[in-house]
Amino acid sequence: MHAIREAERTRESRELQERPMSFEIRRGEGLVGANFIVAALGLALAGGVDGFSLSTAALFVVAIAAAANVRFDVGAGFTVPIQVIFVPMLFAVPVALAPALVALGLALGMAPKIARGKVSPSWLMTAAGNSWFAVGPALVLALVHVHGPGDSWAILIVALAAQFAVDFIAAAVRDRLFDDMSLAELLAEVRPIYAIDAALAPLGLLVAFAISWAGAVWPLLFVAPLFLMLRVFSYERRERIVQLAELGDAYQGTALLLGDVVEADDSYTGEHSKSVVRLALDVCDALGIDADTRRQVEFGALLHDVGKIAVPKAIINKPGKLDEREWAIMRTHTIEGQRMLEKIGGFMRDIGLIVRASHERWDGSGYPDGLSGEAIPLEARIVAACDAFNAMTTTRSYRTAMSARDAVAEVGRCTGTHFDPFVVEGLLRVVGAPEAIAEIPGAAEPSTASTPALQVSSCPPESVAATVQKMAQLAVDVGANVRRGQLVEVSGEIGHLEMLRAIAEAAYARGANFVDLRIVDPVVQRVHVGAAPARGLAYVPRWELERVRELAASAGASILVTGPSFPGIFDELDPARLIRASQGASAAWRDAARVINWTIVPAATPGWAARLRPELSEDDALSALWADLAHVCRLDEPDPGEAWRVRLEALHRRAAWLSELELRAVLLQGPGTELLIGLIDGVRWERPQMRTPGGIAFLPNLPTEEVYTTPDPARVDGHVSLTRPVVIGGREIEDVALRFAGGRVVEITGPPGVEALREFVARDVGTARLGELALVDAESRVAALATTFGDVLLDENAASHIALGYGFAALVPEGSQAAANTSEHHLDVMVGCPELRVTGIDRRGREHPLLRDGSWAKPLAQELGTGAPAPRALAALTR
């Protein structure tokens, strides 16, 4: 297990270097590298260059470049045999020049990888920062005037120590700038690297003696066979790492598949297992459990009930107490689970031991083996406590759920008999009951440290204020994924003030350098649209555009809060003026969105709540709307961040399946809808998670429930009835229908307000054509509420939709990106409903059912390349 984790960390390190540097890494490396250049130049000027030979220096630079390409992966980092070259170089060239020559050699060594696309060019700046190790020994030897390798062994040892000391300080500064790694963690990271360097130093000293004896640098050529041999060993080790990482992926895939099998066999058991995983991982974090044990807890929690597949469903779902015979059968599920995992082999055997012991008790009264105390694996003790707490707070077929308060009391009562007091201490911290820890026999004093921001109690939110805080934390941590040192823009309406303040606080806690708060008053906006002169409707001050450009130039972050403060305030305005006023800085924002990490999140307002729940009082309506928003944003999960990771993974698998079908068109059929949408050859489907050019992952929309692609704007034909209101500039337009011919909207029908949509379609050449097709299935939490919110963020995640305006060229293969819609504007309109049938048509003209009755058509029996032939008229569009 440890070897697999090391392999995964090594693979992550390699993948990181293949991506462009993030802003934080670029800043840190730039600072460390700039200081090295100053130090290297200062040392060169102070020490002089007497005895300098250009050919000798060039040979050593080339040798260092060669050594830099013999890479041994170690943990999350790597080492190279530069010591074999660096040590003799200290005596063969002016010692004051050694650091500068090392930096040149490292930069030269990167050049071939950059040319082959193996390493992003932005990583070239690390050559200077990684050369700090050379400053220590060069400075020592220059100060004591050592001229030969045999002058003083003591001084050589001091020089080696200085090498490690200076390198460690530079690494600590670098990691402090963008990683917050503790010194203990850093020391553990570099210890194996320093051990290898220390072992290679004597070999480098032998080469130095050979050069000194020969009076020339040609003995340096003798290290070439050594490098060749090391390169072979390095390749074999790299292949072993790849195999171990793939083995880890296979184990994880097997575990997830078994988890899906459990859920398919019994939906409650499957969902219960996933909830136990989330709770158990939080407990591990609260207790400071090491990474390997945490991984085993994760798999053990996911599979602790896998043996129930062998238990009759009549027993599992019996709406009453089990009799003695049934209970005896139920108790076999831990043994059955171990047997299943034993057959898989590998480290799954270890997971099987956790599964077997997951119902043992601290006092020895559990089953199947009657283990007690420390004889029960720690992983099983954690799973057992989390399993019990989740079961207590969940409604079953034979009893209703306990309240969180009662469940905490029951866990406390059973501590020392059923549960390990150490584990219970962590559990109570996670579920929000730290005050109960003092009642645990033998527990430590309650900690005053705050729990992680996204650890949310399994009980419902106690107040609107609590939900606001959780939503703000989700927006900062999961949505925008704000990074330390970023400029963060936070914007919304005047009705979102409480939410905006909470986001600003969370952003600063996350390490934001500055939070730029932007508040809009819809009442003033309405006055502007109604009273401003025509030339002033779309006016944007220059300083406003500069602000957007600065946000983009600094690779900042943006969080937009949505949800109408005054619903219907724009309904009576002239559609043409409303459209013109909403143009503003859209082009500048579109450019900025390509380089910043951004998100949009909802916030309830009294006016919005009253419109959706007119039968309730103002306070009750607001609480009800916040409860809905908390649910769709998964704030009611024990760990919302983990819940979104799971959901995104499911969407990723669905997008991958759609991409593999290589569809040429998608047919939408439903009430009032018969629309054939052509797709660009080779276009990808994607889940709604993006990355900045610097590698920061972010979620543009919270909530998000879609998989999407970009259509061919020239190949759309048919008609479609929109299933939810169109929202333009804050104005809602219902009962709209569109007709397309040759890719363009040629007819728009609807009530009088539809003129605003006609104005939008006339904005530019692309607004009358499609730029997006997004599919949303019935698993969407927004769809399950069966509510039309009148807010695009929520409504587009409740139903499949299309968008007029710009498309996503990044989804289109290189060479075909010009085919994507390049409009300056984008408008989502909803077309999904339970009756909508969505069918894909591949390049052979075969049909692939995608959505039926609101749910995904399972592709299990439809391997790639199969499917029913499409009707001739439809197949013609796919050619």
N, C-alpha and C positions, 0 to 999 in steps of 0.2 A: 504494500500500500504506500509506504514512504517513497519507494523508488518511482512509483507511478506519479505521485504528487510532484516529485522533483522534475520528472520528465515534462509534466504539464506546465510547470513554472518556466522551464527552459524554453518550451515551445512558445509560451506567451512572450518571453523576452525576445525571441527571434521575430515573432510577428510584429511586435512593437517597433522594431527597427525597420521593418518594411513599409511602415506608414510614415507620413510626414510628421514632424515634431508638433506636439501641442504647444500652445502659447506658453504654458508654465515651464515645460522642459526647455523650450527655446530661450526663454528668459534666464533660467538657471544656468544652462550651458553657456549662454553668451556672457553672463557675468563671471563665471568661473574661468572661461577661456580668455576673456579680456584681461583678467588679473594675471593669468599665466603669461600672456604675451608681455605684459609690463615687467614681470619678474624675470623672464628669459632675456629680454633686451637689457635690463639692468645688470644681470649677471654677466652677459657678454661684454658690455661696455666696461664693467669694473674689472673683469678678469683678463681681458685682452685676447687677441687671436694669434699670439706668437706660435709659430710652427704649424700654421694652418695649411692644409693641402686640400685643394678642391676635389681631386680625384679620390682621395681617401674618404673625405666627408660624403661624397656622392655614393661610394661603395657602401658605406654604413647606412645611409638613408635607404638605399635599395634593399639592403639586408633586413632592416627593420620592417620595411613594407612587406617583404616576403614572410617574416616571422609573424606579422599581424594577421596574415591569412591562414595561419595554422592555429585554428581556434578550438579550444577545449571548453565545452559547456560545463559549467559548475553551478548548481543551484539555479538561482534566477539571473546569474551573470555568466561571465566566461573569462578565461585567461588565455594568454598567448605566450610562447617561449621567447619573449623579447630579452629576458635576462641574458640569454646566451650571446646576444649581440651587444646589449647595452653595457655590460660589464667591461668587455675589452675596448669598447668605444671610449670609455672614460679615460683610458690611458693612451689611445691612439690619435685623438684629436684634442685640441685645446678644451679642457674640461668645462670652461665657461660656455662653450657652444653646444654642449651635449643636449640640454633640454630642448633647444630650438631644433636641432637635427632630429630628435625623437619625434617632435610634433610634425615635421615635414615627412618623416617616414610613415607615421600613422595616417596622415592625409593621403599620401601616395598609395598606401595599402587599400584605402577605401575606393579608390578610383575605379578599379575593374568591377566591383560590386555595384557601384552606382551606374556604370555604363550598361550593366546587364539587368538593371532594374531590381536587383536583390536588396538594395538599401536605398532609402529615400535620400536625395541630395542634401536635405536639411540636416542630416546627421553628420555631414562633413565638419560642422563646427565643433563636434565633440573631440576632434583630434587634439586641439589645444588643451581643453580641460582634462583629457585623459593623460596628458604628458606631465602633470604636476609631480608624479612620482620621481621624475628625473632631476628635479630641482634639489631634493634633499641630499643625495650622495654627491652631486656636482658641487654644491655649496660646501659640504664637509671637506672634500678633497681639495677644493680651491683654497680654503682657509688654512689648511695645515700643509699645503704645498707637497702633496704626495704625487710623485711622478711615475712610479712603476708599480706593478701588481705585487711585488714582494717587499715593498718599503715597510709596511706596518700592518700586521694582521689585525691588531686591535682597531686601528683606524678604519679598516675595511668593514669590520663588524659594525662599527658606529655608523658608517655610511649606509649600510644595508638597513639598519634600524631607522635612520633618517628617511630613507626611501619610503618605508612603510608608514612612518609617522606623518610625513607630508601628504602622502596619498590618502591616508585615512582622514586627515583634516579636510582636504579638498572634497572627498566623497561626502563627508558629513555636512559641509556647507551646501553642496549641490542638492543632497537629499532634503536638507532642511528647507530649501527654497521651494520645492514642489512635491515632496513626498511625505514629509513629517515622520520619517522613520526614526525610531529611537536609536541611541548610540549602541545599545545592546543588540538590537536587531541588525544594525549595520555591521557590527563586529562579527556576528554570526555569519553574515553574508560574505564578508571578505576573508574570513579566517582560512578557508580552503585555498583561496587564490594566493594569499601570502605564503602559505605552506609550500605551494608549487614553486613560487618565485624563489623562496629561500633554498629549495632543493636544486633549482637550476643555476643559482648564483655560482657555486663552485665550478660547474661546467664552463660558465662564462669566464671564470678566472683562469681556467686551463687554457682557453683560447687566447686570453690576454698574455699569458706566459709564452705561448707559441709565437705570437706576433712579436713580442719583445725579443725572443731568441732569434727569430728570422730577420728582424730589422725591417720587415715589410708586412703588408696586411694580407698577403696571399693565403696564410693559414685560415683566414676567415672562410675560405671556400670549403674547408673540411666540414663545416656545419651543414652544408647542403644535404648530404645523405641523411644526417640526423633529422633535418626538417622534413625530408621526404618520408622517413619512417614515422615521424610524429603525425604527419598529415594523414597517412594510412590509418593510424590508430584513431585519429580524430574523426575520420570518416566513419569508421566502424562504431565508435561511440555515438556519433550523431544518428546513425541508423538505429542503434539500440534505443536511443531516446525517442525517436519517432515511433518505433514499435511499441514502447511502453506507453507513450501518450495515446496511440491508437487503441491499445489494450484498455486503457482507462476509459476512453470513449465507448468502447464496446461494453465494458462493465456497466457504465452509466446508462447506456442505451438499453441493456438487458433489464436493469432495475426499473427504468421508466416503463418499459414494455410490460413487465410484470405488474407494475402499479396500474397500468391501463387495463390489464386483464382482470385485476381485482375489482376495479371500478365497473367494468363491463359486467362482471358477475353479480355485483351488488353495489349500487350507486352510493348508498350511505357509507359502506366500508371504504370505498375508494376515496370519497371526499373527506372522510374522517382521517384516513392515512395522510392525505396531503396537509390537512390542518395540523396534525401531530408533527409533521416534518417542520412546518414553519415555527411552531411553538418550541420544538426541541432545539432548533438552531439558535433561536433567541436565548434560550436557557444556556446553551453552550457559550454564547458570547458573554452573557452575564457572569458566568463562572470562570471565564478566561481559559476555556478548554483549548488545547492545542489543535492545529489544523488537521492532523491525521485522525485524531479521535473524533473531531467534529464531522469529518467526512463519513466516518463509520456510523456515527449517530444519524446522519442524514439518510443513509441507505437503510439502516436498521429501522428508523421510524417509518420510512416509505413502505417497507416490506414486512412490518411486524405482524400484519394480519393476512399475509399472502396464503398461509395455510388454510384460511377459511374457505378457499375455493373447494377444498375437499369436504367441507361440512355442509350437509343438506340445507337449502335455503329455508325450509320449513322451520328448522331450529334457529337459524340466525335471525329470522324475522318474526319469530313467535311473539304474539302480543300478550305475553304473560310470563310468569316465572317458569324456568326450565325444570323438568323433573330430574330425578337422579340419573336416569339413563341418558337423557339429552345433555345434561351437564357434563357427563363423562365423555360424550362425543365432542362437545365443544372444546373441552380441555385438550384435545389432541391436536388442535390447530397449530400450536407452537412447534410440536414435533414434526408435523407435516410440512410446515414452512421450512424448517431446517433441512428436511430431506430434499425438498425442491431445490434449495440453494446449494446444497452439497453436490447435486448432480451438475450444476453449472461449473463448479470448481473455482480455482483461483482465489482471490480474496473474498469472493462470495461465500466461501466456506466460513470465513470469519463473521460475515454478516449473519450467516445461519446460526451461529452461536448466540448472537445478540437476539435474534428472533426467538430462539428457544427459551432464552432467559427473560423475555420481556414481561412475563407474568409471575416472576419470582418476587418474593417480598423480603423486606429488610430483616424481619424476625424469623424467616425460614418457613412461613406458612403458605408460601405460594406454590406454583406448579410450573413444570412437571418434575423437577428434581429436588425441590425443597432446599435450594441454596439460600444462604443468609449472609448479611453484611457484605464485607469486601469480596467474598467469594462470587458475588454476582458482578458481572462485568459493569464497569461504570456506564458504558454506552446503554446497556439494558436498563440500568437504574434510571437514567434520564428519560428513555423512551417510556418506561412504565409510569413515571409520574405525569408526563405530558399526555400520555394516552388516557390516564384516569381523569385528569382535569378536563380534557376536551370532551370525553364521554359524559361527564357530569353536566357540562354546560350545553349539551346538544340534546334535542328531542329525539327519542327513539320510539320504536313501534310499541314498546311496553311501558313507557313513562315519559313525562314531560321534562324539559331541561330545568336544572337548578339555576338560580341566579348566581352571578359571579361571586357575590358576597358569601352565599351559602357554600359554594364550591371551595372557596378559600378556607372557610371554617372547617370543612370536611377534610381537606388536605392537611390542615394543621392538626386535626384530631388523630389522623392516621400516620403522622410523622413519627418515626422511630419504631413503628410496627410494620406498616406497609411500605413506607417510603424512606429513602436515605435523607437525613436532615440536611446534608450538604446540598443535595439536588433541590430539595424543597426551597431552600434559601434563594437559589437562582430563579426558580419558578415564580415565587411570590414577587420578586423584583420585576419580572417580565410582565405579569398580569396586573401590575399596578397596585399591589398590596404590601409595600415594604414595611408598613407598620406592624404587620403580622409576624415578621421575622423574629421579633423579640420573644414571641411565644414558643419558638422552636427549641426543644431541648438541645443544648450544646451548640447553638448557632452563634455565629460571630455577631458583633455589634452591628446594627443597621448602618449601611453606608449612606453618606450624605451625597454621593455622586448621583447625578441625574441619569435616568435610563436613556438609551439611544432614542433619537428623535422620532424614528418611525416605528417604535414598539408601541402598539396600540392595544389597550385592553380588549378582551373578547366581548365585554359587555357593551351595550349601545352607548353612544356619546352622551355624556351627562348634560351638556348644554350646547347652545349655539356657539358660545365662545370657544369651547373645547374643539368643536368641529372646525371652526375657522383656523385655529392653530394647526390642526392636523393637515388641513388642506394646504395651508401655506408651506408647511414642511414638505409635503409631497411635491408641490410645485418647484421648490428649490432643489430638493435632493434627487427626485426621480424625473420630473418634467424637464426643467432646464439643465439639471445636473451642474449647478453653479460650481466653479472651481476657485480655489484660493487666488486672490489677487485680481479677479476680474472686475471690470466695470459692468454694473448690472442695471438695466433699465426696468422699472416696475411701473406699469401703466394700467389705468382703468377709469371707471366713471366715479363721480362723487358719491354714488351710493355704495361703492366698494371700499370706502375708506378704511374700515376695520380690517378687511382682508389685505389691503395694500400695506398697511402698517405691519401686519403680522408677517407678510412676505419679506418686507425690508429687514425686519428683525432676524428672520431665519437666514436671509442672505448674508448679513453681517456675521452671524454665528458660523456660517459656512466658510467665511474667509474673504468675502467680497471686499474689494478695495474702496469702492464707492457705489452707493445706490442712488440712482437718478429717478426720483418719483415724479410721474407724469399723471395728472388728474384732469379729466375732461368733465365738463358740466353739460349734459344733454340739453338743458334749457337754453344755455348760451348758444349751443350748436344750432338749435331750432331758430333762434333769433338771427343768427348769421345766415342760414339758408334762406330765411324769409326776407331779410332786409338788406343784405350786402349787395353792392353793385355787381353786375355780371362779371366784370373783370376781376373782382375780388373773391368770387366764390371758390376758386381752386387755388388761390394764392397761398404760398407757403413761404414764410420768412427765410432768408438765407441762413440765419443762425440755426433754424430748425433742421435744415438739410445738413449743415455742418455737424450738428449733434448726432444725426444718424450715421454720417460718414465716420465720425470719430468712434462711435460704437463698433462699426465694422472694422476700422483700421486697428483697433485695440483687441480684436477678437473677443468682444464682450458677450454678455448674455442679456436676454430680454424675456420678461414674463408679463403677459397680457391677461388681465382679468376680464371676463365677459359675463353677460347676464344683464338684461335691461333694467335700469333704475326707474325709468318712466315709460313703461310699455305703451306703444301707440302714439308717442309724442310727435312722431314725424308723419303720421298717416295723412294729414290734410295738406302737406306741402306739395309744391309743384314737382312732379317726378324728374323733369329735366334739370331743374336747379339742384335737386337732391343728389342726382347722379354726378353732376359737375362738381359739387362741393366735396364729394367723397373721393375724388381723384387724388388731390393733395400730393403727398410725397410717396405715392405707391411705387414709383420706379426706384427711388432710393432705398426704400424698404425691401424691395425684391432683391436688390443687389446685396444688401446687408444680410438678409436671411440665408444667403449661401455660405456665409463665413462665421456666423455667430451661433451659439446654442440658445434656442428659444422654445417657449411653450405657451400655450393658452389654457387657462383653467377657469372653471365657473365659480361664481359666488352668488348666493341668494340675496335678493333685495326685497324689502317689504312690498314695493309695487308689483314686482314680478310674482311674488308668492300670492298676493291677493288676486291677481289675474288668473293664476292656475288653480287656486283653491278658494273660490269666492264664498263657499259655504262655511269656512272656518274664520275664527277671529284672527286679527292681524298677527298676534304672537304665535298662535297655533299654526297658521299658514306658513309663517317664516320657518318655524321649527320643522314642519313637514317637508318643506322644500329642501332645507339643509340635510334632512335625513335622506331624501332621495339622492342629492348630490354626493353625500358620503357613501351611499351604496354603490352608485355607478362608478365612483372613483376608488372603490375598494378600500375605503377607510375603515369599514367594519370588519376587515380581516385582521388577524393578530399582527401580521407584518405586511402592510400595503405594498412596500417595495418588492418583497418576494412574490406577492400575489400578481403584481404587474409583470415580473419576470416570467412567471409561469404562463400568463396569458399571452405575452409577446412571443414566447417560444411556440405556443400553439398556432398563432397567426403566422409565424415564420415558416412552420411546416406546411401550412396551407398555401402560402405564397410560393414556396418551392415546388409544390405539386402543380400549381397552376402554370408556373414557368416551364416545367418539364413537359406539359402538354403541347407546347409550341402552337398556341392558338393563333388563328388568323382573323377570327371574328368572334363576337359574343352576341347572342340573340336574347333580347328581353321580351317576354310575353306575359301579359296580365291584363286586368281590366283597363281598357282604354290605351293599352300599350302594345305595340308591335314594332320594336326598334332593333335594327341590325347595325352593330358597331364594329367597324373594321379595326384591326390592330396592326401596328408596324411590325415587320418581320424581325424576329429575335427579341422583341421587347420583353422585359422582365416584369413580374409581379413582385410587389414588395410589401412588407409589414410597415406600419407607420412609425418606425424608429429610424433616426438619421444620425449622421456623424458630421462634425465640422471637419474642415481640411486638417485641423490639428488633432483629430482623433477622438474628440469628446462626443460620447453618445448622448442623445437627448430625445425626448418624446415631444413632438410639436403640439400634440393635442392630449389633454387629459379631461375626460376619458377618451380612449381610442379603441375601436373595435373592428377596424376595417383591414382588408387587403386591397391594394390598388395597383393600377397600371395606367399608362398614357395611351389613348387611342390614336388611330390615324385620322387627323382632322379632315381629310378629304374623302373618307369612306364611312359615312353615317347616313342611313336612310330609314324612313318610317316615322312613326308618331309615338308620343309618350305622354301620359297623364301624370303630372307631379302629385305625389301622395302626401306632401306636407307643404306648408306655406313657404313661398320664396321670400327671403329677407334681403332687402336692398337698402343700404343706408339706414337701417333701423326700422324700415317700413315693411310690414308683412302683407303678402299678396297670396290669396288662396285660390284654389280651383283653376290652376293654370295648366294648359296643354301646349306642347310644342310639336311642330312637324319639321323634319329634316329631309333635305334632298341634296345629294352630292356633297354631303358633309356639312352643309350650312343650315341654320335655322331659317326656314322660309315662311313660317306662319306661327304666330303666338296668339292664343285665345285665352280669355279670362275676363274677370270683372273689370270695372273702370280703372282700378289701380295698376292694371297690367302694363300701362304705358311706361312705368318705371323700368320694367324688364325690357321693353322695346328700346328704351334709351340706352340701357346697358349693352344690349346686343349691337347697337350702332357705334359703340365707342371706338373700336378699331377693327382691323380685318380679322382678328382672331377671336373676338368675343362672340361671334355668331357660330363658332365651331367648338368642338369638344377638346378638352385637355386632360380629362381624368375620367376613369371609370373605377368605382370602388364598390366592393361587395361586402355586405354585412349580414351575418347569419343570426339565427334565433338565440344563440348563446350570449349575444350582446345584453349586458345588464340594462342599457338604456332602452332597448327594444322591449324588454320584459316589463317595464313600467307602463307601457301602452299610453304614454303621455306625449302630446305635441308641445314642446317647451317654447317654441317660438324663438329659439336661439340656435344658430347654425352649428355651433360646437357640439351641442347635444343631439340635435335632430339628425345630423349627418352620421352619427354613430348609432342611431336607432334603425336606420334603413339604408339599403343600397342607394348609391347616388351617382350622378354624373356631374361634371363641372364644365361650364362654359369658360373659355379663356385659356391661359397659359397651361402647358403640360410640363412633364418632368423628363427633360432630355437625358438626365442621368440614367434613366431606365432603358434607354434606346442604345443599341450597339453603336460603337464608334463607326463613323462613316455614314450613319443614317440619322444622326441627331438633328439634322436640319429639318427632318420631316415632322418633328414635334411642334405643337402649337407654341408660337412665340409671342402671344399677346402680352400686354402689360398688366392685364387684369384677370381675375379668377372668381367665379361664382358657383358655389355648390347648390345643386337642386336635387331634392329627394325623389326617387322613383320606386323605392322598395316598399313591399307590403307582403303579408303572408301568402297571397295568391300569385306573386310574381315568380315566374319560371325563368331561370337563367341557364342558358345552354352555350357551351363553347364549341367552336367549329375549328378543327385543326387544318393543317395545310393539305391534307388528303381529302378534305371535305367531310370528315366523320364528326358526328355529334358526340359531345361529352356533357352529360348532365352536371351542372355545377350547384345550383340551388333549387330545391324543391320544397314547397311548404315552409319556406323560411329557413330550412336547415341544409347543410352541405350534403351533397350526394356523395356517399362514401366511395372512394376510388379503389377499394380493396379488390374487387373482382374485375376491374377495368385497367389492365396493364397498358402502359404507354403504347400507343399505336393502334389500339382497338377502339371500338365504338360503333354506333349505328351510322350508316351512310346518311349524309345530309340531303334534304331535298335539293333538286337541281338548281332552283332559283337562289337558294342560300349558298350552295357550294360555289356558285359563280363568283360571289364576292370574295371568296377565299383564295382565288387563283392569283 
